[in-house]
Every structure is written in C-alpha cells, then in structure tokens.
Amino acid sequence: MSQPKVNILLATYNGEKFLKTQLDSLIEQTYENIDIYVRDDCSTDNTVEFIKNYIESNKSGKRIILLENMELIYDLRNHFTR
C-alpha cells in the first residue's frame, strides 16, 4: 500500500539564513511521499534566489515548489480541497 501524500506549507519572509536548515530537515524526513510548498512574502534579501537554487540542486526525489502569490491561490483551490 502506498503512503498518503503529505503537503507541507512553508511561508518565509527574509528567511534566507534559515531556509537551508529548514529545508534540509524536511528533506531528511523518512516519510517519502511529501511535497514541500514554499511561499515567499516579498522578501528583500536573497530568499527567492536561494529557494530556486535549492530546488535546482534537490536530488531527494521529494518535490519542492516555490509559489508566487497568484500560484498560491490556484494551488490552494485545486490541490488542497480535493
């Protein structure tokens, strides 16, 4: 039997210096069937660039999705209300 999908929502604002620890911790979880949604709240540091680089280098098989403000509304309506 396959594991149920778990969606993790991570909100950040100027969180560049904390994100590596947070994302590494989520990726290292033994539960395999997770998607990590990261929403940036208009950070003024390099948060978005860090997230994009982290996603590009992610080899875990776990999905990390960066949500822009309008994408968040779409995803919430279409993915979390099923």
C-alpha positions in Angstrom: 0.0 0.0 0.0 1.4 3.4 -0.9 1.8 6.2 1.6 -0.8 9.0 1.6 0.5 12.3 0.2 1.6 14.9 2.8 1.8 18.5 1.7 4.0 20.8 3.7 3.4 24.6 3.5 6.4 26.8 4.4 6.0 30.5 4.5 9.0 32.8 4.5 10.0 36.4 4.6 13.6 37.4 4.5 14.4 33.8 5.6 17.5 33.2 3.5 19.7 32.4 6.5 17.2 29.9 8.0 15.9 28.1 4.9 18.8 25.6 4.4 18.3 24.2 7.9 14.5 24.1 7.5 14.5 22.5 4.0 17.3 20.1 4.9 15.3 18.9 7.9 12.2 18.4 5.8 14.1 16.6 3.0 15.7 14.3 5.6 12.4 13.0 7.0 12.0 9.3 6.5 8.4 9.7 5.2 8.8 9.7 1.4 5.6 10.9 -0.1 5.8 14.6 0.6 5.6 17.8 -1.4 7.0 21.0 0.1 5.4 24.2 -1.0 7.4 27.3 -0.2 5.8 30.7 -0.4 7.8 33.9 -0.1 6.2 37.0 1.2 8.1 39.6 -1.0 11.4 39.2 0.7 14.0 41.9 0.2 17.0 39.6 0.8 18.1 36.7 -1.4 15.4 34.3 -0.2 13.8 33.6 -3.6 17.1 33.0 -5.3 18.2 30.7 -2.5 14.9 28.7 -2.9 15.3 28.4 -6.7 18.9 27.2 -6.3 17.9 24.7 -3.6 15.1 23.4 -5.8 17.5 23.0 -8.7 20.1 21.1 -6.7 17.5 18.9 -4.9 18.2 15.2 -5.6 16.0 13.7 -2.9 13.0 12.9 -5.1 10.8 15.0 -2.9 9.1 17.9 -4.7 9.8 21.4 -3.6 7.6 24.0 -5.2 8.1 27.8 -5.0 4.7 29.5 -5.0 4.2 33.0 -6.3 1.3 34.9 -4.8 -1.2 34.1 -7.6 0.0 30.5 -7.8 -0.7 30.0 -4.1 -4.4 30.9 -4.6 -4.6 28.4 -7.6 -2.9 25.6 -5.7 -4.9 26.0 -2.6 -8.2 25.9 -4.6 -7.1 23.0 -6.8 -4.8 20.8 -4.7 -5.8 21.1 -1.1 -9.6 21.0 -1.4 -9.9 17.6 -3.2 
